[in-house]
Amino acid sequence: MKRQHHIALVLVLSLLLLGASGAASAGDKSLRFTDVPAQALSADGKARVIVGVTVAKYADLAASAAQFKVVAPGEAKTGRQAAADTADAALAAAIAQGTDGVLSSLPAQSYTVTRTYSAFPFVAISVTQKALEALQADPRVTSIEIDAPIPVPVPVPDNGGAGSGKTKGGNTKDDSSQAAPPAAPSAKAANLNWGPPKVGADVAWTQGYTGAGWYVAILDTGIRRTHEFFSGKTIVEACYSVANNCPGNTSSAFGTGSAAHYASTYQSYDHGTHCAGIATGKKADGSVAGVAKDSNLIAIQVFSITGATSLGSYPSDQLAALNYVYSLRNSYSIAAASMSLGSGEYSSACDSDSRKAAIDLLRSVNIATTIATGNDEYCGYIGIPACISTSIAVGSSTSDDLESYFNNWHATLQTLFAPGTGIYSSTGGSDTSYESWNGTSMATPHVAGAWAILRQNRPNDSVSTILSRVLAGGVTMTTGCGTGETKPRLYIPGALLGGSTGAQGTNTLLLLGE
């Protein structure tokens, strides 16, 4: 049964912001210019779109480049770097040739290139109606999708405390809780760093698995790199913003300070700082830590200013950030890319989306992509890009192993649960500020951090191999949607052992690893 829509969601979907039923869906070349929402129009009135192009021998060239998996800590790079660079250059040249062929056939002055990609067969451009029609008629164009900003996630209000779970039945959803103001956490709840111990990170730490030597990429609102939670870590930074909101009013930036978060006047400006802390943070006194407390960080700012106090992330920028992560695989030991963002409602895989190609290529070189399912309380639907079948779609659980009331659930599209209610981590207010937040955004970096631990345990394992152990070794949880369906909740010791724990703690006294 289709559930009633939240008023705000109706407005969003009416604008076709990547909704499941809109003509703007990826892979659909029938987009009408009049259906392009205002948010996807450039300053000169052109429509922002991501265009899929035919690239000669793309599959073969991508496979050749993907032979060079993520470099493991301590792995000798002698001879590898030159060969990897040659393979990557061949792939990039083929994509550029395919892209240039399509663009050269467009009417003069009818388009502006926003993003090109070196590893994926897409180009992001702003087009006039005449150019859009030309793209639709071009047999070399495989897809056209709207490039509209996804609003930054906002921490979800409390709804009865940390132990409150979803209790709705069927595919209905109750919107009444959305009107409730956030509850002030108690002093105990505000300092409850319960997530990492719940997933068994502390057990892994005692066995020497802390994520050391590995990197987690956080695609978000950037970070406060000077926060004490990141002290001593190697931090690689980058920024992508089609609205030219990167440092220096540019569309992209790299190096120290390039991923700096926005001013506090913008809603959820420090969302990335909180997520990065969950995955990799560590306080010097040991009192608070993220999941992979000794791992390093790749912080990529992918949000643009969309209003006086609002931020949004363009899919074209996310695609560029994923391309950047892929390009770093020969330099850094990257375990996972984490995306605590999304929108829309999907009940089937959204594999025509351009980000599918990026997730697949990253997966082929052993980099997992963890993505939040969303916070709309859906039963039977999750957001995009989590609905991409090869992503690791993460839903939120409570400290009592209940499904968080706000979690978007789908029996096959969601991959697993992780802690997301009342999660304590770093914030952007100061170098010593922390807060407890709710959201699938908080659950997702738990899994990304776990991936760093699991890669440290078995450096050469594929994403599929690690995922099979994660699912087998998790703690079974039942959705609160009333269907009786279950998914595992992340429990790292079970994944390290390669077997099922049955319940949290069963294997905590056994030797980890093989």
N, C-alpha and C positions, 0 to 999 in steps of 0.2 A: 504494500500500500504506500502510495506517495505521501510524504509528510508535508505539513504546511510549511511555507517558507517564511523565514525571517524577513521583515520589510526591507532591511538594508540589503539582504541577499537578492531580493527581487529586483531592486534597482541595479545592482551589479550585473545580474544576468541579463537584464533588459538592454544593457550596454554591450553585451556579448564579450565581457572580459574573460575570455577563455572558458566560457561555459560549455557544458557537455553537448548541448543541443544547438549551439549557434553555428552559423555558416562560417564563422572564423576559425573553426577547428582545423588543426593541422592536417595536411594531406588533402584538403578540399580546395580546388581551384575555382570554385564558383562564387567566391566572395564578391559582394557588391560594394562599390565604393561608398554608397549611402549608408551601409551597415557598419562602417568603421566608427567605433566610438570616439568621442572627443579626446579621451585620454591617449588614443593611439595616433593622433594627428600631430605633425610637427608644427613648428612656429609658422611656416609658410603654407600650411594647409595640406601638406602631403600626408598620405597614409603610411604609417610605419608597419612594415610587414617583414616576415622572415620567409625567404624563398628557397625551396629545395631545388637543386640543379643536378642534372645528369653529369656524372664525372666518369670519364673513360677509365676502365679498369680500377674503379674505386675499391671494390672488395679485395682485390689482389694486393693493391698498394697498401691498404689499411692493414691487411694481415701481415704483410712484410714488415711494416713498422712495428706492429704489435708483438713481433717476436722478441722485442726488447722490453721485457717486463720491468716493473719498478725495481730499481737497484736496491738491494738489501744492505743494511748497515755492514760496513767492512768489505763489501763485495769489490773485487778489483775491477776497475773501469778501463784498464789498458786494452786498447783495441776495440772496445765496445762503443765508446763515444762517437768515434768517426763513422762507424757502420750505422749506428742509430741515427746520427745526423743526416747521413746520406739517404736512409729510408724515409725519414720524416720530410726531407726536402723534396723527394720525388712525389710523396703524397701531396704536399702543399702545392707543388707546381701543377699537378693534375687538377686539383680543386680550383686553383686560380685560372687555369685555362678554361675549365667548364664554366666558371662564373663569368669570366670576361666575355665568353661567347654569347651568353644570355644578355648581359648588360649592353653589349655593343649593338644589339639589335633594337634597343629601346629608343623611342624618339628623343632627340636632343633636348636637354634641359627638363626632362620629365621625371628624373629620379636623382636621389642623393644617396650615396653609399654610407651606411651607418657602421656596419661591422662586416669584416671578412674573417674567415676561419681557415686555419692551416690544416686541421685534422678532420673536419666535418663538411659534408657537401651542401653547405647552405651559405647564403649571403643575406644580411639584414640591410634593407634599403627603405627610403621614403619615396613614395611614388604618387604621381598624379593619376586621375582616373584613366587617362589615355594609356599611361604606362602599365597600369594594372590590367587593362584589357589586353595589352600586348603580351604580358606575362601569361595570361590565361590561355592565349592562343598558341603559345610556344611549346612544342612537344618536348623540349629539353627541360622544361620546368616540371618538377615532380610534385610540388606542394606550395601552397601560399597560406600563411597563418598570420593573424593579427599579432602585432608586437605591442601589447598594452601592459602597463605596469600593474603588478600584483601588490596590493597594499601590505605594508609591513605588519607582521603579526603583533597583536597586543596581548600582554599577559592576561589570562582569563581570571575573572573574579572567583573568590572562594565561594563554595556552595555547601556549607555545612562542615567544613574542616577537612583535614588531610585524609580522614578515613572515609569520606563521602565518595560513593561510586555511582555509576550509571545504573538506574533502576527501571528505565522505560522498557516497554515491550514492543514486539513487532518492529515495523519500520516507521513508527511514529516518533515525533520528537516534541518535547515540551519546551517552549521558548520563554516561559514565565521567569526562569532563573536568570535570563539575560538582563533583566531589568534591575536585579539586585545589585547594590553597591558592593565593592570589594570589602570583605571583612578584614578587620585589623588582626594580624596574626598575633598569637600569644608570644611572650618572650621565648618560650621553649620552641614553638613552631618556627619562629624567625631564625633560629640557629640550628635547625634540624637538618644536618647534612646527611640525610638517610639514603639517598639514591645509590652512591657507589657501594656501600656495604650491602645494600639489598641485592644488587646484581653480583655480589661476590668479588668485587674488585679488591677488597682488603685481603681476601684469601689468596688471590693471585699475587698481590704484592709480597706476601710472606714467602712466596716461592720464587721471588725475583722477577716476576712479570709485571712491569710498571709502564710498559710502552716505550722504554728507553731506546733511543736510536731511531724511532719512527716519528712520522709527522701526521697530523690530522689537519685537513683543509676545512675551514669554516667559511662558507659562502653566505654572507649576512650583511649587517650594517657596519662592519668594521669592528675595531677593538680600541680599548684604552690600553695601549701597549705598556704604559708605565705602571699599570696596576700591580700590586704586590703579588697577586695570584699568578702572574706570568714571569716573575723574577727568575733570571738565570736561564730562560728558555731561548732557543733560537727561533726568531719570528720572521717569517718571510711575508712580505706585504704586497698587495696589489689592489687596484681599484678599477671598476668599469662602470661608467655612467653615460648613457646616451644623451642625457641632459647637460653634460659638461659640468658635473658637480664634483669631479675628482680634484685633488689639489692643483691649483693653478688654473682652475676653470677649464679643465681638459676632460676628454671622454675616457681616458685611461691614464693610469699612473702606476709606477713601480718603485720599490725601495722603501726605506725607513720612513714612516709617517704617511705613506700613501693610503693605508687602510684606516686612518684615523676616523673615529665616529663623528657624527654630526653634533651640532649644539643641542643642549638639553631642551630647547624649545620645540624640537621635533619629537613627535610621539614615537616611543620605542627606539629612541636614538641609540641606546646601549644594548639592544637586543643581542647583537653579535658578541659583546663582551660577556654577557651572561652565558650564552651558549658555548663560547670558547672555554670559559671556566669549567663548565660541566665536563667537557671532554678532556681537558688537559691541565686544569689549574692545580696549583699546589702552594699552600701558605707555608712560609718558612718554618713556623713552629709546629707544623704537622697537624694542627687542629682541624683544618679543612682541606679537602683535596678533591679534584675531579677524578674521573675514572682512570685515565691513563696519565697519572700524575707526573711522570718523568718524560712524557712525549713532548715533541716540539710542535710548532703551530705554523700553518699557512693561513693567514687571514686575508680574505678577499672581500672588499666592500662592493656590493652589487646593487645598492639602492640609490635612487635619485630623488631629488626634491620634487614632489608633485602638488604641493599646496603650501599655504602659510605655515602649517605645522605638520604636514603629512609627508611620508616617504613611500615610494613604491619601487619595485624591482622589475625591470623589463626582461622578458625571456631572452632577448638577444644578448643582454649583459650576462645573464646566467650562463648562456651557451659559451660566451667568450671566457668566462671564469673557468668553466669546465675544460675548455681548450687549453687554458693556461696551466691548469693542474696536470693535464696530459703532457704538456711540453716539459714539465719539471721532473718527469719520472726517471730520467737518467741522471738527475742531480740530487734528488732527495728521496728518502725511503718513505713514500706516502702510503698510508694504510687505507684511508677513507676520505671521501669528500662529504661534508654534512650540509644539508640544505633544510633549514628550519623555516620554510616558506611555502606558499601555495595558495590556491583558491579554487572555487568551483565545486561541483558535485558529480562524481563519476561512479557508475555502477558496473563498468566494464573497462578493460585496459585501454589506456589512451596512447597506444603505441605509434600513432601517426605523428605525435608531437616531435619536433626537431630535437628536443633534449634526449630522446631515446637513442639517437645515434651517438651522442656524447657519453651517455651512461654505459652503452654497450662497449664502446672503445676503451673506456676506463676499466671496465670489468675485464676486458681481454688482456689487460696488462696488470691485473690483480689489484685494482683499486675499486673498493666498494663505494656506492653512493647511497647514503642514508637520507631519507626525506620524510618530513612530518605529514601525517594523514590529515591534519586540520582539526579545528576546534569548534565546529558548528553543531555538535551533538547528533550527527547523522547516524542512523542505523541503516546500513546498506549502501553507503556512498562515502567516498573519500575525495580529497582534492587532487589537483594537478600541480606539480609533476609526480606526486607520490603514486598516482595510478599507472605510471609506466611500469610494465610488468617486470623489467629487469632491475628496477630500483629496489631498495630495502625500505619498505614503507613501515614507519614506526608509529604505533599508537601509544596512548598514555595510560599508565596504571597508578594506583595509589599505594600507600605504604601497607595497606591491608590486602594487597593483590586483588583489588577490584578495578574494573574499567573506570577511568576517570569520567565524570559525568559529561564533560565537554567533548570527549574523543569522537572523531569520525571513524565509524567501523564499517568494514566490508569483509565478509568471510574469506574471500580469496585474494582480494587486492591488498589487504593489510598483511604484512609479513610477521610481525611480532609486537609484543608490548615491551615498554621500558618505563621506569619511573618518570612521571611528569607532573605530579601534584605536590605542591609545596617544596620545590627544589631550590636549595640555597646555593647561590653562586655570586661571582663578582658582578658589579654594576659600574656604570660610568661616572657616578657622582664624585668620586675621589679615588685615590690609589689604594684606599682601605675600605671602600664601601661594598656591602653585600646585601642581597635581598632574596626572599623566597618568592618564586614565581610559579604559576601554573601554566601548562600548555603542552601540546605535542611537540612544540619547539624545544621544550626542556627534555623530553624523552629521547628525541633524535640524537643529540650529541652523546648520550649515554652509550648508544650503540656504536657510534663512530669511535669513541674512546676505547670501547671494548675491542674493536677491530685492531687497534694498535697493539693491545696486549696479546691478542691472538696471533698477530703477525710476528710479534717478538717470539712467541712460543714456537711457531712453525713458519719461518720467513718466506718460504717459497710456495705456500699453499694458495690455491686459487680462491676467488670469491665464493664460488659454488661449494667448494670443499669446506671452507670455514662456515658458510651459512648452514650447511647440512649439520654440522656439529652444534652450532648455536641453537638450531631448532630442536635437535634431538636432546640437548642438554638443558633446555629451558624448563621453567616451572609452568605447568598448564594453568591457564586462566580461562574463565568462561565470560563471554560478553554479557553486559548488562542489558542488551537489547531484547532479551526474552526468547531468543531462538535456540539457546543451548549450545551454540557454536563456540569453539575454543581456539586459542592461539597460545604459543609459548610466551612466557615473560623471560627476558634476558637473564641468564645466570651463567657468568663467565666460567666458574670452575667446571661446570658440566660440559662446556664447550672445549675447555682445555683437555679434559679427560676423553673427550670424543664419545661420551655416552650419556645416558639419561640419568638425571638426579632423582626424579620423582617428586622431590620436595626440596625446598631450599635447605642447604646444610648437610644433605645426605653424604656428600663426598668431601667435605671440608677437611677431613683428617687424612685423606689419601694423597699420595704423591701426584703432583700435576705433571702433565706432559707425557711423553712416551719415552 
